[in-house]
Amino acid sequence: MRLDAEGIVKATVAEIQSALQQRGGAGRRTLALLEQDERAGVRRLAVRERVRFRTRQADRRRIRGMRDLEERFRAEGAQRLAGVDEVGRGCLAGPVVAAAVILPEEPGGLEALDDSKVLDADTRQVLRERIFQVALGWSVAAVDAGEIDRINILEASMQAMRLAVNGLHPPPDRVLVDGNRAPVSGIAETTLIGGDARSLSIAAASVVAKQHRDELMIGYDATFPGYEFAANKGYASPVHRHALDQLGPSALHRRSFAPLATGERFTLPLRQRSDTGARGETAAADYLRAEGYRIVTKRYLAAGGEIDLVVWRDDCFVFVEVKTSMRPSRRPEERISLSQQGRIGRAAAHYIQCCVAGGDNEYRFDVIVVDLSTPKAKIEHLQDAFEVPVSRR
């Protein structure tokens, strides 16, 4: 169907939606027509399309900015710009991996390209295949755990980047490096803090390196069972830390990293729960399930803090603090001190970093107060009960 005034009036909502999907979204003129339609279903469709339109516009502006920076280097004479990035620096196990990518001046089909940490696995996979199709050159290199222990993680990261750059043929005439330290590759280098969000070539390298390392760790999962490498990719998730306590380190682990180097336990004992507290958390979990939340984990302990419940609904992670009493005497938000909020926030940041794929998920902090003074528990649910800044990096 045609998405003009006459076509929209004659079409059903489903037909309009199908036509928009085939066209990849609505432009300004089509949006105006949809927003003026008398049917509520068409206007609701217009609201969703307006959000998608703004997202596409923002992506185009972001990509233009990432290309503009590289155009300045090309104007100075650089013709083969290589973006370089590494992944896996903060893991307890597995190699550190670097990639180097040279893109053409007009790399089509990379509109969704961004820092790999904010992209989901499916998007990264599609982008990597497109990068391989359009790139003038690409290279990947890894430095294993034994070498990391021998020379330290920073030097191992630099070594991986040098190997990746040296693997480009023909070589680049300038290297753009994510971060504030150059690998000293023997080629003119420029460091860019936050470069994976400022340079298209670095973002491409970030995606290639991330996908390569993830695939390595998924393969290692079968060789080293029990550590759940396919899920945690070597980062310090609760399951990974628990496995280290039960199984000890494998040949894949970095023995120079704390607490491997000190022999300390990886999982700390949970605080003792009173019978009242345990009953309250059970009642809170039952209530949340009935409300459509999925219980992701209970009693998550990390970074000096503990989260009673981590739950998920509507594309949002919710970190829940449960307050239980036989008769609550004051408002639940008054029973959580600023210092406790800070500890919960640090634990939440650790959870997002180690257990969540991608960095663009929404999150909030809720409080559930449980009154057990009657045979049937009384539940009060406060959404967004407090705010704690959480780093996604």
Secondary structure as the mmCIF struct_conf table of DSSP 4:
data_model
#
loop_
_struct_conf.conf_type_id
_struct_conf.id
_struct_conf.beg_label_comp_id
_struct_conf.beg_label_asym_id
_struct_conf.beg_label_seq_id
_struct_conf.end_label_comp_id
_struct_conf.end_label_asym_id
_struct_conf.end_label_seq_id
BEND BEND1 ASP A 4 ASP A 4
HELX_RH_AL_P HELX_RH_AL_P1 ALA A 5 LYS A 10
BEND BEND2 ALA A 11 ALA A 11
HELX_RH_AL_P HELX_RH_AL_P2 VAL A 13 ARG A 23
TURN_TY1_P TURN_TY1_P1 GLY A 24 GLY A 24
BEND BEND3 GLY A 25 GLY A 25
HELX_RH_AL_P HELX_RH_AL_P3 ARG A 28 GLU A 35
TURN_TY1_P TURN_TY1_P2 GLN A 36 GLN A 36
BEND BEND4 GLU A 38 GLU A 38
HELX_RH_AL_P HELX_RH_AL_P4 ALA A 40 ALA A 75
TURN_TY1_P TURN_TY1_P3 GLU A 76 GLY A 77
BEND BEND5 ARG A 80 ARG A 80
STRN STRN1 LEU A 81 VAL A 87
TURN_TY1_P TURN_TY1_P4 ARG A 89 GLY A 90
BEND BEND6 LEU A 92 LEU A 92
STRN STRN2 ALA A 93 ALA A 93
BEND BEND7 GLY A 94 GLY A 94
STRN STRN3 VAL A 96 ILE A 102
BEND BEND8 GLU A 105 GLU A 106
TURN_TY1_P TURN_TY1_P5 GLY A 108 GLY A 109
TURN_TY1_P TURN_TY1_P6 GLU A 111 ALA A 112
HELX_RH_3T_P HELX_RH_3T_P1 SER A 116 VAL A 118
BEND BEND9 LEU A 119 LEU A 119
HELX_RH_AL_P HELX_RH_AL_P5 ALA A 121 VAL A 134
BEND BEND10 LEU A 136 LEU A 136
STRN STRN4 GLY A 137 VAL A 143
HELX_RH_AL_P HELX_RH_AL_P6 ALA A 145 ILE A 151
HELX_RH_AL_P HELX_RH_AL_P7 ILE A 153 ASN A 166
TURN_TY1_P TURN_TY1_P7 GLY A 167 GLY A 167
BEND BEND11 HIS A 169 PRO A 170
HELX_LH_PP_P HELX_LH_PP_P1 PRO A 171 PRO A 172
BEND BEND12 ASP A 173 ASP A 173
STRN STRN5 ARG A 174 ASP A 178
BEND BEND13 GLY A 179 ASN A 180
BEND BEND14 GLY A 186 ILE A 187
STRN STRN6 GLU A 189 LEU A 192
TURN_TY1_P TURN_TY1_P8 ILE A 193 GLY A 194
HELX_RH_3T_P HELX_RH_3T_P2 GLY A 195 ALA A 197
TURN_TY1_P TURN_TY1_P9 ARG A 198 ARG A 198
HELX_RH_AL_P HELX_RH_AL_P8 LEU A 200 THR A 223
BEND BEND15 PHE A 224 PHE A 224
TURN_TY1_P TURN_TY1_P10 PRO A 225 GLY A 226
BEND BEND16 TYR A 227 TYR A 227
HELX_RH_AL_P HELX_RH_AL_P9 PHE A 229 ASN A 232
TURN_TY1_P TURN_TY1_P11 LYS A 233 GLY A 234
BEND BEND17 TYR A 235 TYR A 235
HELX_RH_AL_P HELX_RH_AL_P10 PRO A 238 LEU A 247
TURN_TY1_P TURN_TY1_P12 ALA A 251 LEU A 252
STRN STRN7 HIS A 253 HIS A 253
TURN_TY1_P TURN_TY1_P13 ARG A 255 SER A 256
BEND BEND18 PHE A 257 PHE A 257
TURN_TY1_P TURN_TY1_P14 ALA A 258 GLY A 263
BEND BEND19 PHE A 266 THR A 267
HELX_LH_PP_P HELX_LH_PP_P2 LEU A 268 SER A 274
HELX_RH_AL_P HELX_RH_AL_P11 ASP A 275 ALA A 290
TURN_TY1_P TURN_TY1_P15 GLU A 291 GLY A 292
STRN STRN8 ARG A 294 ALA A 302
TURN_TY1_P TURN_TY1_P16 ALA A 303 GLY A 304
STRN STRN9 GLY A 305 ARG A 313
TURN_TY1_P TURN_TY1_P17 ASP A 314 ASP A 315
STRN STRN10 CYS A 316 SER A 325
BEND BEND20 MET A 326 ARG A 327
BEND BEND21 ARG A 330 ARG A 330
HELX_RH_3T_P HELX_RH_3T_P3 PRO A 332 ARG A 335
BEND BEND22 ILE A 336 ILE A 336
HELX_RH_AL_P HELX_RH_AL_P12 LEU A 338 CYS A 355
BEND BEND23 ALA A 357 GLY A 359
STRN STRN11 GLU A 362 ASP A 371
BEND BEND24 SER A 373 LYS A 376
HELX_LH_PP_P HELX_LH_PP_P3 ALA A 377 ALA A 377
STRN STRN12 LYS A 378 PHE A 386
#
